[in-house]
Amino acid sequence: MHARLGLGHRASRLVPALLLAAAPLLWSGPARADGAFPDSLSVMTPEQLPDTTLLATNFGLVISLDREQTWVWACEQGANSFATLYQMGPPPKNRIYAISPTNLIYSDDSSCTWTAAAPDAVDAFVDPTNANRVLAVIGTPVDGGTSIYTVVESSDGGATFPQLRYTAPAGDHITGVEISRSSPQTVYLTLTSSTYTPMVAVTTNGGTDWTVHDLTTALPTGTYSLLLVAVDPTTPQTLFLRVGSPAGQALAVSTNGGLTVSMPLNFPAGVFSAFTRMASGSLIAGGVLGTTSVAYRSTDQGKTFQPLPAVPFTFKGLSSRGSKLYGATDNSVDKYAIYTSPDEGTSWQPLMAFGDYLQTPPVPIIQAIVTCLQQYCQPDCENRAAMSLFATDDSDSVCTSAIMPAPLDGGSDAATPPVRDAGRPPSSDGGGHPAEDAGGTGGAGSGCHCDLAPGAPAGLGPWLLLAAVALGSRRRRR
């Protein structure tokens, strides 16, 4: 089970006044990223590619192909500018998907280039058992500033979406979609109405028939949001939801396909921001109470949750692979970009950071830009280095290309759950910034040595031998 929950958007940041004053001078030239303070969105740990870890950020993807020993940066381009909800589909495609402000987009070459599909998509989900099947939630604008929401299906990996599966009544807003791994014809939607009525819709025949459950009486008075977090990978009737109400956010669990729910975990006046399922079956949930980061673990399939020891960072997202737990951080306040836990959240160790100017202990940082995007990313890299957001003592070490060998095949083509950005944020970026390039593929990256090497898995392209690996430096996480 992969979780959909996390703060996958660039929220407003309180940036020090000095940095704000200096920014106009430092950000000269055609910088490609969105200009926000560097921050993480989610961490992805695909089971089918055990050597590969990806960190989705608001300035592109940071990727390790050597079991987290070294990290390289594929910068944000026009096509994936302001993209959120990153996920990776199952083999053999291992295709990377994201939601841009205008489209569902996907990449087959590790973010060197992106293809745009499904205009007005606000969410998507890849079938964990079928790399060609993708569901997308479309919000089509209509007169009066509202949208009509539909669910459409692709059978070609997201290139086209000819099949209509669901149309929401006028005023209803689809906030999430997910396909059950153990029963792929079972699909769940979460919805809220114009009067904030929380609902779950379910189909057991792939979308031919739907049943809608109104959860108003089961949830706290004044509930204003309902988001789909995850569907249990072995029990298709069990789903996990995030509830927003005046009392705060909460984790709700349904064991009967959304007919009824319980609320085993509450974040009073707080935020529930991250969730994942370990290989052991343990469920880990993270969030914030006041100014304190908190985490909880369930060993009984979500019936009860116990608090874990103090967390040294603020959760933006959670992921896991085997017995290893990964936490993506809020880089505007945290020192490191990723922490890991070997004991299901009892203890945490820093894994990587955007810069090492304050690191104790030191960890790997971004070494360089990937070759296919060097020219495109160069101005942005130099500007960020000048702002000390990430750089080495010799900033050229980061702002040059990385040459990396193609990754080894990460495993068989057996059904593997897609890895995705954890859940739909309650609001969009908020800045209203359009994508820099509305085109289908990342123009500057096209044709820049992104062809896959023989035997390399699709979606994690050829990155050529890593130049200079030890760089002392100072870049920073957002």
Secondary structure, DSSP 8 states (H G I E B T S, - for coil): -----S--S-------HHHHHHHHHH--S---S--S---EEEEE--TT-TT-EEEEETTEEEEESSTTS-EEEEE--STTTT-EEEEE--TTT--EEEE-SSEEEEESSTTSS-EEEEETEEEEEE-TT-TT-EEEEEEEEETTTEEEEEEEEESSTTS---EEEEE--TT-EEEEEEE-SSSTT-EEEEEE-TT--EEEEEESSTTSS-EEEE-GGGS-TT--EEEEEEE-SS-TT-EEEEEEETTEEEEEEESSTTSS-EEEEEEETEEEEEEEE-TTS-EEEEEEETTEEEEEEESSTTS--EE-S--SS-EEEEEEETTEEEEEE-TTT-S-SEEEESSTTSS-EEEEBS--TT-SS---BEEEEEGGGHHHHHHHHHHHHHTTSS-BSSGGGTSSEE--------S-SS----EE-SS--SS--SS----S--SSS-GGGTTSS----TT--TTS------------B-----
